[in-house]
Amino acid sequence: MRTRTRKVTQALARGSVALLLAGTIPLLQGCSSATGGSSSSAGATSAPGGATSAPGGATSAPGGATSAPGGNTTALGGNTTAPGGNTTEVGGNTTEVGGNTTEVGGATTEPGGTTTVPGGKTAPGGNTTITGGKTSPGGNTTVTGGKTSPGGNTTVTGGVTTAGGATTQAGGNTTVAPPTTGHYQMENLDRGVVAVKVTGGVYVGWRMMGYEYTGTDADTSYNLYKDGTLLKNVTDSTNYLDAAGTSTSKYTVSCVLKGKEGAQSAPVAVWANQYLSIPITAPPNGPLGGVYTANDASPCDLDGDGQMDIVLKWDPSNSQDSSFSNKSDDVYIDGLKLDGTRLWRIDIGVNIRAGAHDTQLSVYDFDGDGKCEVAFKTAPGTKDGKGNYLKKGPAAGVDNSQDLRGPRGMTLGGPEWLTVFSGADGSELDTIAYPVLYASHSWGDTNGNRSQRFNGGFAFVKDNGIATGLPSIIQQRGYYTVLTVSALTYRNGVLAKNWVYDSMTSIPNGGGDHSCMAADTDGDLGQEIIPGARTINSDGTFKCDSGMGHGDAMDIAPLIPGKPMVTFSIHESLGGSDAHDSATCTFYYKLTNPGVDANRGRAEYVGAGDETSASCNGGGATGLCLTGTGTAPSAGSNFVIYWDDDEWRELENGTSITKASGTTLLNASGCASNNGTKSDPTLTADMLGDWREEVIYRESAGAALRMYTTTTVTKRRIYTLMHDATYRAQVNFEQASYNQPPHAGFQISPNMPAPPVPNIFIAGSK
């Protein structure tokens, strides 16, 4: 017996997000690269011109090798077959006399024409079944539940067949699975279709996946369907204004890659407003009188359905800054669907105080199973999303009734843990000791002001010195006198330290800001951690320091064309601001004003036609980041967002969006901002639609979040920013301490170079 092996990949398309509360359930969506097959009005697919059947059920397709009697089938690119019921398929696989069927990847074949693939059943006559298909005599082939009829027919994924060797498939042509090769692990997102009723019709936007972008614009287009009928093949953007659209229209989108159409997304209904209302329910008032409001959030696909969900932090009104005393009520964390369904609620407990510097969320799919996990600092008294006290690792058997808060209202020196929770149900997955304990250092004071300042997120750092492209949990403790950053992994059910950076081993002065960001600063495919003036290597070693000390705000982005990543930061003790090379800490400009605390600033390409560099604004400078001087529009002092039809970024502050010129584009009446004078949104991120960003605010009345989306058509087409490794990591860091907006890892401006092709694979596929 001669054997070969075969692996059959069935790429199931999954569609776009139906975002009205009564919307449909989406399926994930890939783009076609399979050879052959044209689309019919009913969504079925047949090979060009139809397959021709020969005596005994033999079938040949255009371009394939000749078939002979006996139920043989050849497909495009197939090699010659010999009598006996052999089958060859795309790719030129070898066949042998005796009815054997072999393919690349290799299922076991034996003489007599029988082919089996794990889970398939076989019957006499040269039949082939794959993953549960049923067979009948005559050389038929079924795949994943297809039905067959005599004559050598083939059906795939529930397709309907007719005699004569025709092949049909549900929903259009074969779609390829998201890539299994590539460096950075990304999420398997759905199409993210959004439709909004506007003056003059319906605006429709959708995602271009990172793996659908080849660098050649002509390779990829999108078919937009309305109520099941093709409306437009869109070749130059990922949005469209349907002038004849109505509030009852429903839209689907399919990708057309190199002329081959993929499956359509699930239909979405039309929003009546420019925003989606996401119902929320606040926790009851705390025992100390704290009243809860929705605070910061981070997005991720919690349950693996391809939609971005929301991890939302609830802060009580008695939350405290680390420099102040007094107790607070508990912090709660919710896992929310976009329709308002609450998947779980976690009560962090009394032993971790509420405040902007205390609870920092690391949110991503850390074990690569297609569903996100959530990690943050915990302590005795923390209850998981199922209402259970923590019980793994150091939490086992602990007295959870103990109140460890000292006279300043914070816990100093008690048990400190880091816990990973399931994104699907909030249950505890693993708990270990917090990687840097309070007792491990002398922090520069004894009242917790320096020790109880944390940041958190995730990044694609190195594992044991190797850039794997897999995500690590990042937790930072301290940034004044002592700065520590820990990278941890959660894989195969185990939470473990990856590496720990400690400033006492390099430059004792912390030099950290009230935020932290990640980016690959030196091109080695491992992301560095930038907590402020300092850059920490992707392996946890010291890289460089600008010497400018602590600051309140910063941006890490390609702010100067042709240069590596740039760090822009404002300064507290030294005043002023600077822009420096993130990898070497070499200055492009440096402005100091000792004794004047520069507490707000921003850097970004925001307009006025000068792309010599981005605008750097803050600490007395409003100019180009390249020099700190020159004519440049102000990038503002709060958030920035991609919103209108050009590539300049707009300014977001409070609950409004304006252009740098001052023109107001959005005024979210009835909403409120977060974090006092910082006036932050709950979240800005590329949540759905095209590459431009959504903004989420809490309603003033507290009953809902509102996710606003742009409704302006743009001709600029960029793949979803969530498939850019820099942007995706920075979106998670956005919620840490003093919130900062995320940046892409490539320049976005009117005369930008073509974006790089993302070096990614999709979670669960590798």
C-alpha positions in Angstrom: 0.0 0.0 0.0 1.2 3.5 -0.9 0.0 6.4 1.2 0.2 10.1 1.0 -1.2 12.8 3.3 -3.7 15.5 2.6 -5.1 18.4 4.7 -8.3 20.0 3.6 -8.9 23.5 4.8 -12.5 24.6 4.6 -12.6 28.4 5.0 -15.9 29.4 6.3 -16.8 33.0 5.5 -18.1 35.0 8.4 -20.0 38.2 7.8 -20.3 41.7 9.1 -21.6 43.2 12.3 -25.4 43.8 12.6 -25.3 46.7 15.0 -28.9 47.5 15.6 -30.3 45.8 18.7 -32.5 43.7 16.5 -29.7 43.0 14.0 -28.6 39.6 12.7 -25.9 37.4 14.0 -22.7 37.9 11.9 -20.3 35.4 10.4 -16.6 36.0 9.9 -15.7 37.0 6.4 -12.7 36.2 4.2 -11.8 37.2 0.6 -11.7 34.8 -2.3 -8.5 33.7 -4.0 -9.8 30.3 -5.3 -9.5 29.6 -9.0 -12.7 29.5 -11.0 -16.4 30.0 -10.1 -18.7 32.8 -11.0 -21.5 34.3 -9.0 -25.2 33.7 -9.9 -28.1 35.8 -8.8 -29.0 33.4 -6.0 -25.6 33.3 -4.6 -24.7 29.9 -5.9 -21.5 29.4 -7.9 -20.6 27.2 -10.8 -17.4 26.8 -12.7 -17.1 29.0 -15.8 -19.2 27.7 -18.5 -20.4 24.8 -16.4 -18.7 21.4 -16.0 -19.0 18.8 -18.8 -19.9 15.3 -17.8 -18.6 12.3 -19.6 -19.9 8.7 -19.7 -20.0 7.3 -16.2 -20.0 10.6 -14.4 -16.5 11.9 -15.4 -16.2 15.7 -15.2 -13.6 18.1 -16.6 -13.4 21.8 -16.0 -11.8 24.5 -18.3 -8.1 24.4 -18.2 -8.0 21.0 -16.5 -6.5 17.8 -17.8 -8.6 15.4 -19.9 -10.7 12.9 -18.0 -11.6 9.4 -18.9 -14.6 7.2 -18.3 -15.2 5.8 -14.9 -16.2 8.7 -12.7 -12.9 10.6 -12.9 -12.9 14.4 -12.2 -10.2 16.9 -13.0 -10.2 20.6 -12.0 -8.3 23.7 -13.0 -4.6 23.0 -13.1 -5.0 19.3 -12.5 -2.6 16.6 -13.9 -3.7 13.8 -16.2 -5.8 11.1 -14.8 -5.9 7.4 -15.6 -8.8 5.0 -15.6 -10.2 3.7 -12.4 -11.9 6.7 -10.8 -9.0 8.9 -10.0 -9.5 12.6 -9.0 -7.1 15.4 -9.4 -7.6 19.0 -8.1 -6.1 22.4 -8.3 -2.4 22.4 -7.9 -1.3 19.5 -10.1 -1.4 16.6 -7.7 -0.1 13.2 -8.7 -2.5 10.3 -9.3 -1.9 6.7 -9.8 -3.6 3.8 -11.5 -6.0 2.0 -9.3 -8.3 4.8 -8.4 -6.2 6.5 -5.7 -6.8 10.2 -5.0 -4.0 12.3 -3.5 -3.7 16.0 -2.8 -1.3 18.4 -1.2 -1.3 18.1 2.5 -2.0 14.5 2.3 -5.0 12.3 3.2 -4.2 8.5 3.2 -5.3 6.7 0.1 -5.4 3.1 -0.7 -6.0 1.0 -3.8 -9.6 0.8 -5.0 -10.4 4.4 -5.2 -11.3 5.1 -1.6 -10.1 8.2 0.0 -10.6 9.1 3.6 -10.0 12.4 5.5 -10.4 12.5 9.3 -14.1 12.3 10.0 -15.1 11.4 6.5 -17.0 8.2 5.5 -16.4 6.3 2.3 -18.4 4.0 0.1 -17.4 1.8 -2.9 -16.9 3.2 -6.3 -14.3 5.8 -5.9 -16.3 8.1 -3.6 -14.5 10.7 -1.5 -16.0 12.3 1.6 -14.4 15.0 3.7 -15.2 16.0 7.3 -18.6 14.4 7.7 -19.8 14.4 4.0 -22.2 11.7 2.8 -21.5 9.6 -0.3 -23.5 7.7 -2.9 -22.3 5.4 -5.7 -20.8 6.8 -8.9 -17.7 8.6 -7.9 -19.4 11.5 -6.0 -17.5 13.7 -3.7 -19.1 15.7 -0.8 -17.4 18.1 1.6 -18.7 19.2 5.0 -22.3 18.2 4.8 -22.8 18.6 1.0 -25.5 16.4 -0.7 -24.8 14.4 -3.8 -26.6 12.8 -6.6 -25.4 10.2 -9.1 -23.1 11.2 -11.9 -20.0 12.5 -10.2 -21.4 15.6 -8.7 -19.6 17.6 -6.0 -21.1 19.9 -3.5 -19.4 22.0 -0.8 -20.8 23.4 2.5 -24.4 22.6 1.9 -24.5 23.4 -1.8 -27.3 22.0 -4.0 -26.4 19.8 -7.0 -28.0 18.7 -10.2 -27.0 15.8 -12.4 -24.2 16.3 -14.8 -21.3 17.2 -12.6 -22.1 20.8 -11.7 -20.6 22.2 -8.6 -22.4 24.7 -6.4 -21.5 26.4 -3.1 -23.4 28.5 -0.6 -22.9 32.2 -0.8 -20.6 32.6 -3.7 -17.0 31.5 -4.5 -14.7 29.6 -2.2 -13.1 31.9 0.3 -9.7 31.5 1.7 -9.0 31.4 5.4 -7.2 34.3 7.0 -3.5 33.9 6.8 -1.7 31.3 8.9 1.7 32.7 8.2 2.9 36.2 9.2 4.5 37.7 12.2 2.0 39.6 14.4 -1.1 37.8 15.9 -4.2 39.7 14.9 -7.9 39.2 15.5 -10.3 37.4 13.1 -12.6 40.4 12.6 -15.9 40.4 10.7 -16.6 42.8 7.8 -17.8 45.6 10.2 -20.4 46.9 7.9 -22.2 50.0 9.2 -25.1 51.8 7.4 -26.4 55.2 8.6 -29.4 57.2 7.2 -28.1 60.6 6.2 -29.4 63.5 4.2 -29.3 62.3 0.6 -29.5 58.6 1.2 -27.6 56.0 3.2 -23.9 56.0 4.1 -22.3 52.5 4.1 -18.8 51.7 5.3 -16.9 48.4 5.8 -13.6 47.0 6.7 -10.7 46.1 4.4 -8.9 43.3 6.2 -5.1 43.7 6.6 -4.7 40.4 4.7 -6.8 41.7 1.8 -4.3 44.5 1.1 -1.6 43.4 -1.3 0.0 46.8 -2.0 -1.6 46.9 -5.5 -4.9 48.8 -5.4 -6.3 47.0 -8.5 -6.1 43.6 -6.7 -8.9 44.3 -4.3 -12.4 45.7 -4.7 -15.7 45.2 -2.9 -19.2 44.3 -4.0 -21.9 46.2 -2.2 -25.4 44.6 -2.1 -28.6 46.2 -1.1 -31.5 43.9 -0.2 -29.8 41.0 -2.0 -29.1 42.8 -5.3 -25.7 44.0 -6.4 -25.6 47.8 -6.0 -22.0 48.7 -6.8 -18.5 47.2 -7.3 -16.5 49.7 -5.3 -12.9 49.9 -6.4 -11.4 53.0 -4.8 -12.7 53.1 -1.2 -14.4 51.2 1.5 -17.5 53.3 1.8 -20.3 54.5 -0.4 -23.3 56.8 -0.4 -26.4 55.1 -1.7 -28.6 57.9 -2.9 -31.6 55.6 -3.2 -31.1 54.0 0.2 -33.9 54.1 2.7 -34.3 53.4 6.4 -35.6 49.9 5.6 -32.7 48.9 3.3 -30.3 46.2 4.3 -26.7 45.9 3.1 -24.1 43.2 2.7 -20.5 43.4 1.3 -18.2 40.9 -0.3 -14.5 41.2 -1.2 -13.3 40.7 -4.7 -9.7 39.7 -4.7 -7.9 39.4 -8.1 -11.3 39.0 -9.8 -12.6 36.3 -7.5 -15.5 37.2 -5.2 -15.8 36.0 -1.6 -18.9 35.3 0.4 -21.2 38.1 1.4 -21.3 39.4 5.0 -24.5 39.2 7.0 -27.1 41.8 6.3 -27.1 45.0 8.4 -29.9 47.3 9.0 -29.7 51.1 8.8 -29.0 53.3 11.9 -31.5 56.1 12.3 -28.8 58.2 14.0 -25.1 58.8 13.6 -24.5 56.8 16.7 -25.3 53.3 18.2 -26.8 53.4 21.6 -25.3 50.7 23.9 -27.4 50.2 27.0 -25.5 50.0 30.3 -26.5 49.5 33.9 -24.4 51.1 36.7 -23.5 49.2 39.8 -25.5 50.1 42.9 -24.2 53.0 45.0 -21.2 51.9 47.1 -21.4 51.5 50.9 -19.2 54.7 51.3 -21.6 56.7 49.1 -19.8 56.4 45.8 -22.1 56.9 42.7 -20.9 55.0 39.6 -20.3 56.4 36.1 -18.9 54.6 33.1 -15.3 55.5 32.7 -12.5 54.2 30.4 -12.8 51.3 28.0 -10.8 49.0 25.8 -12.1 47.0 22.8 -11.6 43.3 21.9 -13.5 40.3 20.6 -14.5 38.7 23.9 -16.5 35.7 22.5 -14.9 35.0 19.2 -17.7 36.1 16.9 -15.6 38.6 15.0 -17.2 41.7 16.5 -15.4 44.2 18.7 -16.8 44.1 22.2 -16.1 46.5 25.0 -14.3 46.1 28.4 -15.7 48.9 30.5 -14.4 50.3 33.8 -16.9 51.7 36.3 -15.5 54.3 38.7 -17.2 55.5 41.9 -17.5 59.2 42.6 -15.1 58.8 45.6 -12.2 57.5 43.5 -8.9 59.0 44.5 -5.6 60.2 42.9 -2.6 58.4 44.3 -1.4 61.6 45.9 -4.5 61.9 48.1 -5.9 60.1 51.1 -9.3 58.5 51.8 -11.0 55.2 50.9 -13.0 54.6 47.8 -15.8 52.2 46.9 -15.0 49.2 44.7 -14.1 49.3 41.0 -16.2 47.2 38.6 -15.2 45.9 35.2 -17.9 44.9 32.6 -17.6 42.8 29.4 -20.2 44.3 27.0 -21.5 43.4 23.5 -22.3 46.3 21.2 -26.0 45.6 21.7 -25.6 46.2 25.4 -25.6 42.5 26.5 -23.4 42.2 29.6 -21.3 39.1 29.4 -20.0 39.5 32.9 -19.1 41.9 35.7 -16.0 41.7 37.9 -15.9 43.3 41.4 -12.2 44.1 42.1 -13.0 44.5 45.9 -12.0 46.9 48.7 -8.3 46.2 48.7 -7.6 48.0 45.4 -8.5 51.7 45.5 -10.4 53.4 42.7 -8.4 55.9 40.8 -6.9 56.7 37.4 -3.6 55.2 38.4 -4.7 52.0 40.0 -6.6 49.6 37.7 -5.0 49.2 34.3 -6.5 46.8 31.8 -4.4 44.4 29.7 -7.0 43.2 27.0 -6.1 41.0 24.1 -6.3 37.3 22.9 -3.2 36.2 24.8 -3.5 32.5 24.2 -4.4 32.7 20.5 -7.7 30.8 20.7 -9.7 33.6 19.0 -11.2 35.0 22.2 -9.8 37.8 24.3 -8.6 37.6 27.9 -8.6 40.5 30.4 -5.8 40.9 32.9 -5.3 43.4 35.8 -4.1 43.7 39.4 -6.2 41.9 42.0 -6.2 41.3 45.7 -8.1 39.5 48.4 -11.8 40.3 48.0 -11.8 40.3 44.2 -14.7 38.4 42.6 -14.6 37.1 39.1 -17.3 37.4 36.5 -19.2 34.4 37.9 -19.3 36.0 41.4 -16.6 33.7 42.8 -13.6 34.8 44.9 -10.3 34.1 43.3 -8.9 30.7 44.1 -5.9 29.9 41.9 -2.2 30.2 42.8 -1.6 32.6 45.8 -5.3 33.3 46.0 -6.1 29.8 47.2 -7.5 29.7 50.7 -7.0 33.4 51.4 -9.4 35.2 53.8 -11.4 37.3 51.4 -13.2 39.2 54.2 -10.1 41.1 55.3 -9.9 44.8 54.7 -6.2 45.7 54.2 -6.5 49.4 53.6 -4.3 51.6 55.7 -4.9 55.1 57.1 -4.6 56.7 53.6 -7.3 54.4 52.2 -4.9 52.3 50.1 -3.4 48.9 50.6 0.4 48.9 51.1 2.2 45.7 51.5 -0.7 43.3 51.5 -1.2 40.4 49.0 -0.9 41.7 45.5 -1.8 39.5 42.5 -2.2 39.6 38.7 -5.2 37.7 37.4 -6.2 36.7 33.8 -10.0 36.4 33.3 -11.9 34.8 30.4 -13.3 37.4 28.0 -16.3 35.1 27.3 -17.6 34.7 30.8 -15.3 36.6 33.2 -14.2 33.5 35.1 -10.7 33.4 36.7 -8.2 31.6 34.4 -5.0 32.0 36.4 -3.6 34.1 39.2 0.0 34.8 40.2 1.8 37.2 42.5 2.0 40.6 41.0 5.3 40.7 39.2 6.7 43.7 41.1 5.5 43.8 44.7 5.3 46.9 47.0 7.8 45.4 49.4 10.4 44.9 46.6 11.6 48.5 46.5 12.0 51.8 48.3 9.8 53.9 46.1 10.9 57.3 47.4 8.1 57.8 49.9 6.1 55.7 52.4 2.6 57.0 51.6 2.0 55.2 48.3 2.1 58.2 46.0 4.9 56.8 44.0 4.4 53.0 44.4 0.7 53.0 43.6 1.0 54.4 40.1 0.4 51.8 37.5 0.0 51.5 33.7 -1.0 48.6 31.6 -1.8 47.2 28.2 -0.3 44.6 25.8 2.5 44.6 23.3 4.3 42.2 20.9 7.6 42.1 22.8 10.2 39.4 22.6 10.0 36.0 24.3 13.4 34.9 25.6 15.0 37.4 23.3 13.1 36.2 20.2 10.5 38.3 18.4 7.7 35.8 18.1 4.8 38.2 17.2 2.8 36.8 20.1 1.2 39.2 22.6 2.4 39.8 26.1 0.6 41.4 29.0 2.4 44.6 30.0 2.1 46.0 33.5 4.1 49.0 34.7 4.6 50.1 38.4 6.1 53.4 39.3 7.4 56.2 37.1 9.0 58.8 39.3 11.9 57.6 41.4 11.6 53.9 40.4 10.1 52.7 37.1 9.4 49.0 36.5 7.8 47.3 33.5 6.8 43.7 33.4 6.0 41.5 30.4 4.0 38.3 31.1 2.5 35.6 28.9 -0.7 33.7 29.1 -0.4 30.5 27.0 -1.7 27.0 27.4 -3.6 28.1 30.5 -0.5 29.3 32.4 0.2 32.9 33.4 4.0 33.5 33.7 6.6 36.2 33.7 8.3 36.9 30.4 10.7 39.6 31.6 10.9 42.5 34.1 12.6 45.8 33.5 13.8 47.7 36.7 15.2 51.2 36.4 17.4 50.5 39.4 19.5 48.4 37.1 20.1 51.2 34.6 19.2 54.8 35.4 17.5 55.0 38.8 15.5 58.1 38.0 12.2 56.7 36.5 11.5 59.2 33.8 8.0 57.9 33.3 4.9 59.7 32.1 1.3 59.3 33.2 0.9 56.9 30.3 2.7 54.2 28.3 2.9 53.1 24.7 4.4 50.4 22.5 6.0 50.5 19.0 8.7 48.7 17.1 11.3 51.5 17.1 14.2 49.7 15.5 12.6 47.4 12.9 13.4 44.0 14.6 9.7 43.0 14.8 9.7 43.2 18.5 7.9 46.2 20.1 9.7 48.4 22.5 7.9 49.9 25.5 8.0 53.7 25.9 6.7 54.8 29.3 7.9 58.4 28.8 11.4 59.8 28.4 12.9 56.3 28.3 12.7 53.5 25.8 12.8 49.9 27.0 14.0 47.2 24.6 11.6 44.6 23.4 13.6 42.0 25.5 13.3 44.1 28.7 16.7 45.7 28.7 17.4 49.4 28.8 17.6 51.1 25.4 17.9 54.9 25.8 16.7 57.9 27.8 16.2 61.5 26.7 17.0 62.8 30.2 13.9 65.0 30.1 12.2 63.3 33.1 8.6 63.0 34.0 5.8 64.3 31.8 2.0 64.1 31.6 1.4 63.3 27.9 3.1 61.8 24.9 2.7 60.5 21.4 4.7 57.6 19.8 4.3 57.7 16.0 6.1 58.2 12.6 5.9 62.0 13.1 8.7 62.8 10.7 8.7 61.4 7.1 11.6 59.0 6.4 12.6 58.8 10.0 12.0 56.0 12.6 9.4 56.2 15.3 9.4 59.5 17.1 8.6 60.2 20.8 6.9 63.5 21.5 6.5 64.4 25.2 5.8 67.4 27.4 7.8 67.9 30.6 6.9 68.7 34.2 10.0 69.8 36.2 11.9 70.9 33.1 8.9 72.4 31.4 8.6 72.6 27.6 8.5 69.7 25.2 10.6 67.7 22.9 10.6 65.3 19.9 13.3 62.6 19.8 14.1 59.4 17.9 12.4 56.6 20.0 15.3 54.1 19.3 18.2 56.4 20.2 16.7 59.3 22.2 18.4 61.7 19.8 16.6 65.0 19.8 14.9 66.6 16.8 14.0 69.5 19.0 14.1 70.3 22.7 12.4 73.1 24.5 12.8 73.6 28.3 11.2 76.1 30.6 12.3 75.0 34.1 9.7 75.5 36.9 6.8 75.7 34.5 4.7 72.5 34.5 3.7 71.7 30.9 0.6 69.6 31.5 -1.0 69.3 28.1 0.3 68.6 24.5 -0.2 66.6 21.3 1.6 65.7 18.1 -0.1 64.7 14.8 -0.6 65.5 11.1 -3.6 67.8 11.5 -3.8 70.1 8.5 -2.7 73.2 6.6 -0.9 71.4 3.9 2.6 71.2 5.4 3.8 67.6 5.6 7.4 68.3 6.3 6.5 66.7 9.7 3.6 66.5 12.0 2.6 69.3 14.3 4.0 69.3 17.8 2.0 71.3 20.3 2.7 71.8 24.0 5.0 73.3 26.5 5.2 76.6 24.7 5.9 75.1 21.2 3.5 75.1 18.3 5.5 74.1 15.3 6.8 71.2 13.3 8.1 68.2 15.2 11.2 68.3 13.1 12.4 71.6 14.5 9.9 72.7 17.1 9.3 75.8 15.1 7.8 76.8 11.8 4.2 77.4 10.6 2.1 74.5 11.7 -1.5 74.2 12.9 -2.0 73.3 16.5 -2.6 69.6 17.2 -4.6 70.6 20.3 -4.0 69.3 23.8 -6.4 66.4 24.1 -7.4 63.6 21.7 -7.1 63.3 17.9 -9.3 61.2 15.6 -9.6 60.3 11.9 -13.1 61.5 11.0 -13.8 63.4 7.8 -12.9 62.8 4.1 -9.2 63.9 4.2 -6.2 62.2 5.7 -5.5 64.9 8.3 -6.5 63.9 11.8 -9.2 66.0 13.6 -9.2 67.2 17.2 -11.4 65.6 19.8 -12.0 67.3 23.1 -14.8 67.0 25.6 -17.7 65.7 23.5 -16.9 67.4 20.2 -14.8 66.9 17.1 -13.3 69.9 15.2 -10.9 70.5 12.4 -7.6 72.2 13.3 -9.1 75.2 11.5 -11.9 75.3 14.1 -14.8 73.9 12.0 -17.0 71.7 14.2 -17.7 68.3 12.8 -19.5 66.6 15.7 -21.2 67.9 18.8 -22.4 64.9 20.9 -25.3 66.6 22.7 -26.5 64.6 25.7 -23.1 63.0 26.3 -20.4 63.6 28.9 -16.6 63.2 29.0 -14.5 61.4 31.6 -11.7 62.2 34.1 -12.4 65.7 35.1 -10.4 68.4 33.4 -8.8 65.8 31.1 -12.2 65.6 29.3 -11.5 62.2 27.7 -13.9 60.1 25.7 -14.6 56.6 26.9 -12.8 55.3 23.8 -11.6 56.2 20.4 -10.7 53.3 18.0 -11.4 51.8 14.6 -14.3 49.8 15.8 -16.2 49.2 12.6 -16.7 50.6 9.1 -13.6 51.8 7.1 -10.2 52.8 8.6 -11.5 55.9 10.2 -12.2 55.9 13.9 -15.3 55.7 16.1 -15.7 57.6 19.3 -17.5 56.3 22.4 -19.0 58.7 25.0 -21.2 58.0 28.0 -24.6 59.5 28.0 -25.0 62.2 30.6 -28.0 60.4 32.1 -25.9 57.3 32.5 -28.2 54.8 30.8 -26.1 54.1 27.7 -22.9 54.5 25.9 -23.0 56.1 22.4 -20.7 55.0 19.6 -20.5 57.7 17.0 -19.2 56.9 13.4 -18.3 59.1 10.5 -20.8 59.4 7.7 -18.6 61.3 5.2 -17.5 59.4 2.1 -13.7 59.4 1.5 -11.8 58.1 -1.5 -8.8 57.2 0.7 -8.7 53.4 1.2 -6.7 51.9 4.0 -7.0 48.5 5.7 -8.5 48.5 9.2 -6.1 50.1 11.6 -6.9 47.2 14.0 -4.7 45.1 11.7 -1.7 47.4 12.2 0.4 46.1 15.1 1.4 49.6 16.5 -2.2 50.9 16.4 -3.7 47.8 17.9 -1.3 47.8 20.9 -1.7 51.5 21.5 -5.5 51.2 21.5 -5.2 49.0 24.6 -2.8 51.4 26.3 -5.2 54.3 25.6 -7.1 53.6 28.8 -4.0 53.7 31.1 -3.7 56.6 33.6 -4.0 59.9 31.7 -5.6 58.6 28.5 -3.7 59.2 25.3 -4.9 58.6 21.7 -3.4 55.7 19.6 -1.3 56.1 16.5 -0.7 53.9 13.5 2.8 52.5 12.7 2.8 54.3 9.4 2.3 57.9 8.2 -1.3 58.9 7.4 -1.6 62.3 5.6 -2.6 63.5 2.2 0.6 62.7 0.4 1.4 59.7 2.5 3.4 56.8 1.0 1.4 53.6 0.4 0.9 51.7 3.7 3.1 48.7 4.3 1.5 45.3 3.7 0.7 44.0 7.2 3.0 41.2 8.4 0.2 39.4 10.3 -1.5 36.1 10.9 -5.0 35.6 12.4 -5.5 34.3 15.9 -6.6 30.6 16.0 -5.2 29.9 12.5 -1.5 29.2 13.3 
